[in-house]
Amino acid sequence: MASSRTQPLFLFLAHVLPLLMLEISGLASSFVVALAGASNQRGNEEAETLLTWKSYLDSESRYALSLWNRSNPCSWRGIDCDLLGSITSLNLSDSAIHGTLHHLNFSQLPNLVALKLSNNSLFGNIPLSMAYLAKLTHLDLSQNKLSGNIPTLLGSLRSLQVLEFSHNKLFGPIPQEIGNLTALLTLALTDNNFSGSIPDSIGRLGNLTILLLNENKISGSIPSSIGNLSKLIQLNLRVNNLGGFLPTGMNNLTFLTYLRLSDNDFIGRLPQDICSSHALKFFSASNNDFIGPIPRSLKNCSSLRRVRLQNNLLKGNIADALGVYPYMYYLELSNNELYGELPPTLIQCRNLTSLEISNNKISGTIPPQLGNITQLQRLDLSSNYIVGEIPKDLGKLKLLLELSLDCNFLVGHIPQEVGALSNLQNLNIAGNNLSGSIPTQLGECSNLLFLNLSRNNLEKSIPIEIRTLQSLQHLDLSQNVLTGKIPGQFGSLHRLEILNLSHNWLSGSIASTFDDMTSLTSIDISYNELVGPLPNITAFHNATIGVVRGNKGLCGVIVGLSPCTATTSKARNKNKNLLLALIPTLGCLLCLLLVLGALSIGCRRVRKTGASSIDGRNENPWAIWSFDGRMVYESIIEATEEFNAKYCIGVGGHGSVYKAQLQTGKIVAIKKLKDSLDVEMASRKAFEREIHALTRTRHRNIVKLYGFCSSSRHSFLVYEYLQFGSLQDVLNNQQIIATFDWNKRVNVVKGVANALSYMHHECSPPIIHRDISSKNILLDEKYEAHVSDFGTAKVLQPYSSNWTSFAGTFGYAAPELAYTMDAKEKSDVYSFGVVTLEVIMGRHPGDLLSSLASLSSASLSNSTTSHWPLKQVLDERAPFPIGDVLGQVAFIVKMAFSCLNAKPEHRPSMQQVSEAISAHCSIMISSSEDLKLEELVDPRCFP
């Protein structure tokens, strides 16, 4: 029955189904044809878009894309397509493309998944049309020259997984819309000019594994939302302006293998649990203001390869911080406040190539087992409190390139085994208590470039084996007790540039020792027992008296050194040298006579209203202003109403200072001599002395002399006007002092140091000021220091004893001037030290100087003064310095103490002082309570 009913249905399907299949097949064919047509049309549009962009590129770029033509774009270089022929990938990285993206219409490339154009020369802005690339997962425009902002519309690219804009010239803030890219795995914005803060929205990128924002100008603090990035593997924020405390959420980033926070302004503690998962390999947080202990999780973080935490304020026992690191090859903890002895676990770090823990408070001895770290190339334990002897086992470090153990308390002999370090390039063991002789085995270190054994107790003669150090460029053996002659074999050191043998007991003649050392540019042989003529080499030609002072009988052409006499068969040559030395001296004296003669003639010509200039030979004596002398003179008389008292801004020993605004609108300072007969002669000498000194100097930190007038009516000098007056005035002004912060104070000290260094070491002959005090240092509107009042200045004439009467200000004058009147540069150095302390303390340091004067540096630790904390002497009217500023202030105090040494020969030169300040040296301290003044008086190691 059922069978009979279904039979008609089967008959119907048998006839109708074939017809339906034919119909469906026809429709499908029509659809495929239509789809192919649409795809072909899309491909043509995409090809036309790319060809249009190509036409706007330069000729070299078009040549690189020469295969881009009217053919199928899927066959073009750098192009990938899908099955339907639509472009999905454009990869032209490393293709030397030069041009912009402005003419590339991204709206015509809707199926693009990957856009890779890195390492080309693309410039201009990132086009807004990129926002049409809805399917884009990989965008790489790194290593180009793109500029402008990141378009906020890029936040619509929700499929994006990799965004790389590194190494461009992009600027502006990182847009908040970046947080919309929730699929992002990599965000790389390295080496641009991005500013502003890290957007809080970055915490929404929960899939992010790589975040690179380093080398920008990003400021503010790290947002707390960064703790949401729990999948992060690499985080690089180095070299920015970031600051503040690290968010506690960073402890959540337990999968980090790469963390770099260096070169910012972070404060507070490092994240303690940063390596709780034992994944961290590379950790850098150097050059910040981090305090507290090294993160506790690092002790058992055996995965570590490279750690750099130097230049912070980290504190704690180093033995509690370090563990065993089988893979670590680089460890630097220098310039912190770590203490304790080097942990024995260090010797198990067999892959270490660099170990640097300088400038801390490490004590104990150097473990001999360090010699078993055979891969070590750099070992720096300098500026600590390490005692004992230098282990002989260090001679096993055959790969060592640098060994720095200077400024410690090491004793004993230099081990002979150091000669086995054949690859050594830098050896510095200065500033210790080493004794014995210099080992001859040092001559086997044939690759040495730098050798410093100074400030020890090394004795006997200099070994001739040093001549084998043919690569040596810097040799310092100063401040030892070396005796005998300087080896003649030194002449074979043809690459030596800097040589310091000062403060020893070396004797004999050096006439032929240095004849062949043409590369030598700096030499110091002062304070020995050397005799005879100086070698005829460039190093001595460019030298000052300071580098040869304190010897028995050296002679030569250096200004201030006795000329060599003609008593031998070489008399003719010596007379020539003497003549060469006298000619410039006589020339200078002749020039001075011409200036003074012109001054006298000029004043006779303009007896009532005449004015003279710096150059008496100029018919228009005020030509440096492009004014007529008579007119300028009259303008000054008119501006001051014949030197009316209401224009007076200061009174000195030889005259008064007036403020005058000339007809041109220029404001100048006028120093008018007193007219009374009892001071006329002294004032006249000071007047001439100041002219003579200031016409020889041109320096930004020395007050400018515009001109001068000497007549029967008025005698005055015309200077630049400096708004804030003297340093003494600023320190006594309760209103101005509020703006005189520590950076400005450091800059004032730096300016005075630069001026004195210039006068002592760059002027020929040198000039000493003899009255450096706070009243003779003027400040402009930017608090830039200018040394003034050269009325007592003295030019150190050659072949003269330079003895003179007392000059200066009591309270600033060097103590040796109480029993000797020999004018020397080191007297200025002492005065500079007093002024420096005055700047730091805000008042004259009389009480502190009295305490120091009654003590030797050796007994300082027994003094009540030595237990003063640094904070007690800082000017309380200025906000308390923190971080690196506190370190700089402490360094300057230490430097000032060095300048105040009772023995002039132990004071640093102003050149040393200037270079140290310009190098932005600082002492790493966490608070002034932790630093006592006794720690800043260290005769072993001038900073």
Disulfide bonds with the S-S distance in Angstrom:
Cys74-Cys81 2.12
Cys275-Cys301 1.81
Cys407-Cys941 2.20
Cys555-Cys564 2.11
